């Protein structure tokens, strides 16, 4: 039995009866739990509360949605016009989440939630549709296999389960660590693919302070228990930054470790990030000043900001640094008259002369003004 099969078996058992060892103690808002059946509450396994990051009107994707608890919490927060999509590969967990779908839709006044069977590292291929295909067209010859593989390619390209750039917020609650190690990069790339430009992620998961040794990684009980498949803390930040996410940060960090195994600390965190649009950068004379307290900071794109220095930034970077994801780290300076757009080709950390922005608008609080 490989790791994925062991995970499926253990979570099927968790759908039948409560298994406390699969989760960390987490406090959820009582008003969001009031609508939920007790069975869903009891058979939920997680390590954080990513629903805190849901906004009205969002299209939310929950990876590894399990019994549906966080999906049904998010459905209350997105409001009318919002939508929640759950993806899970476990039949028993999907049965539990779908069991109450009509009941909760009646309480909400509309059905805002849909559940798909799929692997979170392959969000383009619906396993519901795979099973339907195989029921009608069993594969027993090489030609049939080739037809099946061609069908999969067509589905991924022309009818993906989750389309490119379609989700406002991706959430997950203690599931990424269950994905096979060799597929984790594909998982992060898939998350980036489906998030809209300007969209966000809020991933609650377990991280470790040191990489687990191979003996731990080969232990199926520790792997399915959210231990030995955990990202190392720096590794998790790097994985999401490398695919293109910005403002990647641990917005929540459990001070006390959840478990200590062979001296390695495993704890719950919530990682947040933004998918900023990528396009040709233009220069219209904007600048920012990094407030401090550090002597210099550098972002995921290699942009350096010495404290107190008027650093030249593109119009697009100016907007990004003002969208709230970076907190109030920067003072933003707009010139009194915006220059005609030209390609931004200044080296990282280039100084913008004070005369360029003198007399223009100074935004002392991030996100309170528009740049152009």
Secondary structure per residue as TSV (DSSP state, phi and psi in degrees):
chain	resnum	aa	ss	phi	psi
A	1	X	-	360.0	124.1
A	2	X	-	-82.8	177.0
A	3	X	H	-61.5	-40.0
A	4	X	H	-63.9	-39.8
A	5	X	H	-66.9	-37.9
A	6	X	H	-66.2	-41.1
A	7	X	H	-61.2	-45.5
A	8	X	H	-60.2	-43.4
A	9	X	H	-64.3	-43.0
A	10	X	H	-68.6	-38.0
A	11	X	H	-77.2	-24.6
A	12	X	H	-64.7	-40.6
A	13	X	H	-63.7	-36.9
A	14	X	H	-69.3	-22.1
A	15	X	H	-79.2	-25.2
A	16	X	H	-83.6	-41.1
A	17	X	S	-146.1	151.1
A	18	X	-	-63.6	132.8
A	19	X	-	-125.5	91.3
A	20	X	G	-58.5	-27.0
A	21	X	G	-68.3	-10.3
A	22	X	G	-85.6	0.6
A	23	X	S	-145.4	161.0
A	24	X	-	-92.7	154.0
A	25	X	-	-65.0	125.1
A	26	X	-	-134.0	137.3
A	27	X	-	-97.5	128.0
A	28	X	-	-117.4	151.0
A	29	X	-	-60.0	128.1
A	30	X	H	-61.6	-33.2
A	31	X	H	-68.1	-26.6
A	32	X	H	-82.9	-25.4
A	33	X	H	-81.8	-21.0
A	34	X	T	-57.8	-33.1
A	35	X	T	-79.7	-16.6
A	36	X	S	-88.1	141.0
A	37	X	-	-62.9	145.8
A	38	X	H	-62.1	-30.8
A	39	X	H	-62.3	-40.2
A	40	X	H	-68.1	-39.6
A	41	X	H	-64.1	-44.2
A	42	X	H	-69.3	-32.4
A	43	X	T	-104.2	31.9
A	44	X	-	-97.7	137.9
A	45	X	-	-129.9	112.2
A	46	X	-	-155.3	-177.2
A	47	X	S	-138.1	8.7
A	48	X	S	-164.4	-171.6
A	49	X	-	-133.4	78.1
A	50	X	G	-68.0	-10.5
A	51	X	G	-63.9	-16.2
A	52	X	G	-60.0	-20.4
A	53	X	G	-101.3	3.6
A	54	X	-	-76.6	138.6
A	55	X	-	-120.4	153.1
A	56	X	T	-55.7	137.6
A	57	X	T	85.0	-4.7
A	58	X	-	-65.3	147.9
A	59	X	E	-96.2	116.0
A	60	X	E	-110.9	135.3
A	61	X	E	-115.0	121.4
A	62	X	E	-105.2	115.0
A	63	X	E	-86.6	124.7
A	64	X	T	70.6	56.3
A	65	X	-	-72.9	-11.9
A	66	X	T	55.6	-131.3
A	67	X	T	-76.2	-3.3
A	68	X	S	95.5	5.1
A	69	X	H	-57.9	-53.0
A	70	X	H	-67.5	-34.0
A	71	X	H	-60.6	-44.8
A	72	X	H	-73.0	-28.0
A	73	X	H	-67.8	-46.4
A	74	X	H	-63.2	-34.1
A	75	X	H	-61.6	-30.8
A	76	X	H	-73.9	-29.0
A	77	X	H	-85.2	-31.2
A	78	X	H	-72.3	-26.4
A	79	X	-	71.7	-175.6
A	80	X	T	-61.8	132.1
A	81	X	T	95.3	-17.3
A	82	X	-	-85.5	169.6
A	83	X	E	-150.1	144.3
A	84	X	E	-128.8	131.4
A	85	X	E	-120.1	124.6
A	86	X	E	-106.2	138.0
A	87	X	E	-126.2	126.8
A	88	X	E	-149.8	154.2
A	89	X	-	-104.1	-3.5
A	90	X	-	-97.0	119.8
A	91	X	H	-60.3	-40.2
A	92	X	H	-69.4	-39.2
A	93	X	H	-67.6	-40.1
A	94	X	H	-63.5	-39.3
A	95	X	H	-62.1	-40.2
A	96	X	H	-64.7	-45.5
A	97	X	H	-67.5	-37.8
A	98	X	H	-77.3	-22.0
A	99	X	H	-56.3	-35.9
A	100	X	T	-107.5	10.3
A	101	X	H	-61.5	-45.3
A	102	X	H	-65.5	-40.4
A	103	X	H	-62.0	-44.7
A	104	X	H	-73.4	-35.2
A	105	X	H	-59.9	-39.9
A	106	X	H	-64.0	-38.4
A	107	X	H	-68.5	-35.8
A	108	X	H	-78.6	-22.0
A	109	X	T	90.5	-1.7
A	110	X	S	-167.2	160.6
A	111	X	-	-94.5	106.7
A	112	X	-	-103.9	0.6
A	113	X	E	-122.7	138.5
A	114	X	E	-134.3	143.0
A	115	X	E	-117.0	132.7
A	116	X	E	-117.0	146.3
A	117	X	E	-90.5	121.8
A	118	X	-	-169.8	166.8
A	119	X	B	-95.5	130.2
A	120	X	T	-68.5	-15.4
A	121	X	T	-89.0	2.2
A	122	X	B	-144.8	71.7
A	123	X	T	-76.1	-2.7
A	124	X	T	-87.2	-18.8
A	125	X	S	-113.4	117.4
A	126	X	-	-79.9	122.2
A	127	X	H	-74.7	-21.9
A	128	X	H	-60.1	-44.3
A	129	X	H	-72.5	-32.7
A	130	X	H	-61.3	-46.9
A	131	X	H	-64.5	-38.6
A	132	X	H	-62.7	-43.4
A	133	X	H	-57.8	-48.8
A	134	X	H	-68.7	-27.1
A	135	X	H	-65.1	-37.8
A	136	X	H	-92.7	-25.6
A	137	X	S	-135.9	74.9
A	138	X	-	-57.5	148.3
A	139	X	-	-105.0	115.0
A	140	X	-	-137.3	-3.4
A	141	X	S	-128.8	165.1
A	142	X	H	-64.3	-39.5
A	143	X	H	-62.3	-41.3
A	144	X	H	-65.4	-36.8
A	145	X	H	-63.3	-44.2
A	146	X	H	-62.6	-38.2
A	147	X	H	-65.4	-39.6
A	148	X	H	-64.9	-43.2
A	149	X	H	-65.4	-38.9
A	150	X	H	-64.3	-39.5
A	151	X	H	-62.1	-42.2
A	152	X	H	-60.8	-43.9
A	153	X	H	-61.4	-41.4
A	154	X	H	-65.5	-41.3
A	155	X	H	-63.6	-44.2
A	156	X	H	-61.7	-38.8
A	157	X	H	-81.6	-42.1
A	158	X	H	-107.7	-18.5
A	159	X	S	-144.4	58.3
A	160	X	-	-65.1	147.5
A	161	X	S	-57.8	-47.4
A	162	X	S	-122.5	118.2
A	163	X	-	-75.4	159.8
A	164	X	T	-58.2	142.6
A	165	X	T	51.0	46.0
A	166	X	-	-119.2	-4.9
A	167	X	E	-120.2	133.3
A	168	X	E	-77.1	-37.7
A	169	X	E	-144.5	125.5
A	170	X	E	-100.9	127.1
A	171	X	E	-122.2	161.6
A	172	X	E	-161.6	148.7
A	173	X	E	-131.2	91.4
A	174	X	S	64.5	50.0
A	175	X	-	-127.7	-32.6
A	176	X	G	-56.7	-33.0
A	177	X	G	-68.3	-11.6
A	178	X	G	-87.2	-10.8
A	179	X	S	-77.9	139.0
A	180	X	-	-54.0	143.4
A	181	X	G	-58.1	-39.9
A	182	X	G	-71.9	-9.4
A	183	X	G	-108.7	2.9
A	184	X	H	-67.7	-37.1
A	185	X	H	-65.0	-41.9
A	186	X	H	-60.2	-39.5
A	187	X	H	-58.1	-48.6
A	188	X	H	-66.7	-38.2
A	189	X	H	-63.0	-38.4
A	190	X	H	-65.2	-40.3
A	191	X	H	-60.7	-44.5
A	192	X	H	-63.1	-39.5
A	193	X	H	-59.6	-43.1
A	194	X	H	-84.8	-17.0
A	195	X	E	-75.7	136.2
A	196	X	E	-65.7	150.8
A	197	X	E	-56.6	127.5
A	198	X	E	90.6	-6.5
A	199	X	E	-78.3	173.8
A	200	X	E	-131.5	167.2
A	201	X	E	-132.4	150.4
A	202	X	E	-143.2	100.4
A	203	X	E	-111.2	110.1
A	204	X	E	-90.3	127.4
A	205	X	E	-157.8	176.1
A	206	X	E	-98.4	133.2
A	207	X	E	-122.4	161.9
A	208	X	E	-122.6	154.4
A	209	X	S	-83.6	-15.6
A	210	X	S	-138.4	154.3
A	211	X	-	-66.3	130.6
A	212	X	-	-66.2	144.8
A	213	X	-	-69.2	163.3
A	214	X	H	-58.2	-33.7
A	215	X	H	-61.7	-38.8
A	216	X	H	-70.2	-39.6
A	217	X	H	-64.8	-26.0
A	218	X	T	-90.1	-0.2
A	219	X	-	-86.3	107.4
A	220	X	H	-63.2	-31.6
A	221	X	H	-69.4	-41.8
A	222	X	H	-69.1	-35.0
A	223	X	H	-67.0	-50.1
A	224	X	H	-69.2	-16.9
A	225	X	T	-90.6	16.6
A	226	X	T	69.6	26.0
A	227	X	S	-106.1	-72.2
A	228	X	T	-74.7	-10.3
A	229	X	T	-96.4	8.7
A	230	X	-	-68.3	145.9
A	231	X	E	-64.9	142.0
A	232	X	E	-71.6	145.4
A	233	X	H	-55.9	-48.6
A	234	X	H	-67.1	-37.5
A	235	X	H	-58.8	-38.1
A	236	X	H	-67.1	-47.0
A	237	X	H	-57.4	-48.3
A	238	X	H	-62.7	-41.4
A	239	X	H	-59.1	-42.4
A	240	X	H	-77.9	-32.7
A	241	X	H	-68.5	-38.0
A	242	X	H	-66.0	-30.2
A	243	X	T	-82.7	-9.3
A	244	X	T	125.1	-2.7
A	245	X	-	-70.0	149.4
A	246	X	E	-114.8	165.8
A	247	X	E	51.9	41.1
A	248	X	E	-74.7	125.6
A	249	X	E	-154.9	151.9
A	250	X	E	-84.1	99.2
A	251	X	E	-77.7	-20.7
A	252	X	E	-136.8	143.6
A	253	X	E	-148.5	117.4
A	254	X	-	-76.6	116.5
A	255	X	S	-62.6	-48.5
A	256	X	S	-85.3	133.9
A	257	X	-	-64.2	147.1
A	258	X	S	-71.4	-44.7
A	259	X	E	-144.3	154.6
A	260	X	E	-123.2	119.6
A	261	X	E	-124.3	120.2
A	262	X	T	51.0	41.3
A	263	X	T	81.8	-5.5
A	264	X	E	-93.1	131.2
A	265	X	E	-89.4	131.7
A	266	X	E	-117.1	124.6
A	267	X	E	-138.9	162.2
A	268	X	E	-86.9	137.2
A	269	X	E	-137.3	163.4
A	270	X	E	-124.0	120.7
A	271	X	E	-99.5	131.2
A	272	X	E	-120.6	154.1
A	273	X	E	-165.6	168.6
A	274	X	E	-128.4	143.5
A	275	X	-	-97.9	92.0
A	276	X	-	-76.3	141.0
A	277	X	-	-58.6	145.3
A	278	X	-	-109.0	120.0
A	279	X	-	-156.8	174.0
A	280	X	-	-58.9	127.1
A	281	X	-	-85.6	140.4
A	282	X	E	-120.2	153.8
A	283	X	E	-113.5	121.1
A	284	X	S	-127.5	13.5
A	285	X	S	100.6	10.3
A	286	X	-	-74.6	157.2
A	287	X	E	-148.1	159.4
A	288	X	E	-134.6	155.4
A	289	X	E	-120.9	121.4
A	290	X	E	-75.1	127.3
A	291	X	-	-69.4	-25.9
A	292	X	-	101.1	-176.5
A	293	X	S	-90.6	-6.0
A	294	X	S	-78.9	153.6
A	295	X	S	-62.9	-36.0
A	296	X	E	-158.0	147.2
A	297	X	E	-127.7	157.7
A	298	X	E	-135.8	134.7
A	299	X	-	-94.3	-174.4
A	300	X	T	-64.1	-24.8
A	301	X	T	-91.6	6.2
A	302	X	-	83.4	9.4
A	303	X	-	-75.9	127.8
A	304	X	E	-105.4	140.7
A	305	X	E	-133.5	94.4
A	306	X	E	-65.6	141.8
A	307	X	B	-61.5	133.8
A	308	X	T	79.8	-2.4
A	309	X	-	-93.1	138.8
A	310	X	E	-80.8	101.6
A	311	X	E	-98.6	129.7
A	312	X	E	-69.6	133.3
A	313	X	-	-134.7	155.7
A	314	X	-	-71.7	164.6
A	315	X	H	-58.4	-40.0
A	316	X	H	-68.7	-42.0
A	317	X	H	-65.3	-36.6
A	318	X	H	-58.7	-43.5
A	319	X	H	-65.6	-45.0
A	320	X	H	-59.1	-43.9
A	321	X	T	-71.6	-6.3
A	322	X	T	-112.1	8.4
A	323	X	S	-89.0	4.6
A	324	X	S	97.4	-18.2
A	325	X	T	-67.3	-23.8
A	326	X	T	-101.2	14.9
A	327	X	T	63.3	-142.5
A	328	X	T	-109.6	37.2
A	329	X	-	-71.6	-21.5
A	330	X	E	-124.0	144.5
A	331	X	E	-95.3	129.9
A	332	X	E	-106.8	134.5
A	333	X	E	-121.4	120.7
A	334	X	E	-106.7	132.8
A	335	X	-	-64.9	155.5
A	336	X	S	-61.3	-29.8
A	337	X	S	-138.1	120.4
A	338	X	-	-67.1	132.2
A	339	X	-	-71.8	159.7
A	340	X	-	-63.8	139.4
A	341	X	-	-61.0	132.2
A	342	X	E	-132.4	157.3
A	343	X	E	-57.9	136.4
A	344	X	-	-86.2	112.2
A	345	X	-	-132.3	23.2
A	346	X	-	-78.7	144.4
A	347	X	-	-61.8	153.5
A	348	X	T	-55.3	135.1
A	349	X	T	81.9	8.5
A	350	X	-	-62.1	139.1
A	351	X	B	-80.0	138.1
A	352	X	-	-100.3	119.3
A	353	X	-	-54.8	140.7
A	354	X	H	-58.3	-29.7
A	355	X	H	-64.2	-23.6
A	356	X	H	-70.2	-40.1
A	357	X	H	-104.2	-5.7
A	358	X	T	-59.7	131.7
A	359	X	T	87.0	-4.5
A	360	X	S	-88.4	-161.8
A	361	X	E	-93.4	136.0
A	362	X	E	-113.4	119.9
A	363	X	E	-99.3	106.8
A	364	X	S	-81.5	-17.7
A	365	X	S	-122.6	127.9
A	366	X	T	-59.9	139.0
A	367	X	T	81.2	8.0
A	368	X	S	-97.2	-3.3
A	369	X	S	-144.9	156.6
A	370	X	-	-94.4	155.6
A	371	X	-	-94.4	-21.6
A	372	X	-	-163.1	360.0
